[in-house]
Each structure stands twice: as structure tokens, then as C-alpha cells.
Amino acid sequence: MVTVWWAYATAIRSGILLESERMRVARFVKQSDRELHATSYFLRRVVLAHKTSRRAECIRFASQCPGCGSAEHGPPRLFPSDDGGVRFSVSHSGNVALVAVARGIDLAVDIEHAATRSAWNEIGSRVAHPRDNVSVSGVERWTAKEAALKLTGFGLTIPMTKVVIERTAGRTGRTGRTHINYRGRQFAAWITWFDVDASFKGAVASSIPSDLTVVKVTL
């Protein structure tokens, strides 16, 4: 089971953020950006503390680049001795921050503000692959492909046009599969689309098929 926890950005005055996180938040010029990133850090810590039974301020993270193996960059994960099999991914857009969490399932998530349909349809057409065979909006095409690329660990260093989206048979809900063949590497993921209120569209890419629950958090 994958759970997506989301919240509207707000002023965060909790002491559970680390000094390094507060410093990164303070670098943003706009107050709205500071609130969004502070909310993202806060939500990540609170949700992962709940899932791992650890104190929020004691949650530790590690990174490792799948390309070069460096611990200086790459997708964040819980520190190995702390994770208990818990995997997570974060995303934010507009005034919404979210964290997707599962146990024993590798996953990645993307959320986008679906403001103007015509603009997103144009963007979606630019990242389409000739073998895409799902009927989705431009923003849904984007979120699925970005989530799939995040799941590889290489992110947008792989062009979105290399991601193929296909229909899935026998699964309920808004689901699909992605395939990536890039420079001799092959990746596959299961996609589940979801909505956050009326203005945001999201997608979760996971290593195996999984049910999805979306939970609003009031801060």
C-alpha cells in the first residue's frame, strides 16, 4: 500500500527541522517559497516519524547517486539503519507539499498544478513518445513520466521522450505502466494517478503494483 500525505503550505515554527533544513529554507526570497519548502521538510519528518516509530527530529537521511555512487548527491532515502523497509518520495507544486510512503516498495511521486489545460496539453505533446498508448491529459502525461524518471534515480538527466506509457489490463483506477530504454539501461514502473483537490494532478511510480490512498494533513 502506498499512502500519499499532502498539506497546504503554511508558516512552520516547529523545532523539529534541522539547522541545515532551516538554512535551505531561508535562502528563498519569496515568503511563499519559504513556507512551501518548510512545510515539505516538516511533513516529511512527521510522516516518516509516524511510519518508523522514531522521533521526528531524529530522522536521518542518506543519498547515493546510482550513476557514480557518490553519497554527495542522488535521491534521498532514510538512513539504512533507520528505515525499517520504509521508502518515501517528496514533491511540491504551487502551495501543496506531499510525501508518498510505502514499506518494501520502491516509489517516486510527482505533483503539478494543473492550471491551464491548453498549456499542459502542449507541454504533454512535447514529451510524448510515439508508443504512448494511454488516454491522459498533458499534465498527467508529465507527472507519470517525471515520477518514473525519479524512480530510476537519474531523474531528468534522462529525456522524458524516452519514457513510454502503456495501459494496464486488469487493474482498477487510473493506472498505467512505463518503460524506459536509455543508453543500454532498462527501467519499468507501475503508475497510479491521483488528484489533490481540484487544482493539482499527481502520479506515483512504484516498483510493483500497489493500491493508493491519499490523505490530507492539516497543519
Secondary structure, 3 states (H helix, E strand, C coil): CEEEEEEECCCCCCCCCCHHHHHHHHCCCCHHHHHHHHHHHHHHHHHHHHHHCCCHHHCCEEECCCCCCCCCCCCEEECHHHCCCEEEEEEEECCEEEEEEEECCCEEEEEEECCCHHHHHHHHHHCCCCCCCCCCCHHHHHHHHHHHHHHHCCHHHCCHHHEEEEECCCCCCCEEEEEEEECCEEEEEEEEEEEECCCEEEEEEECCCCCEEEEECCC
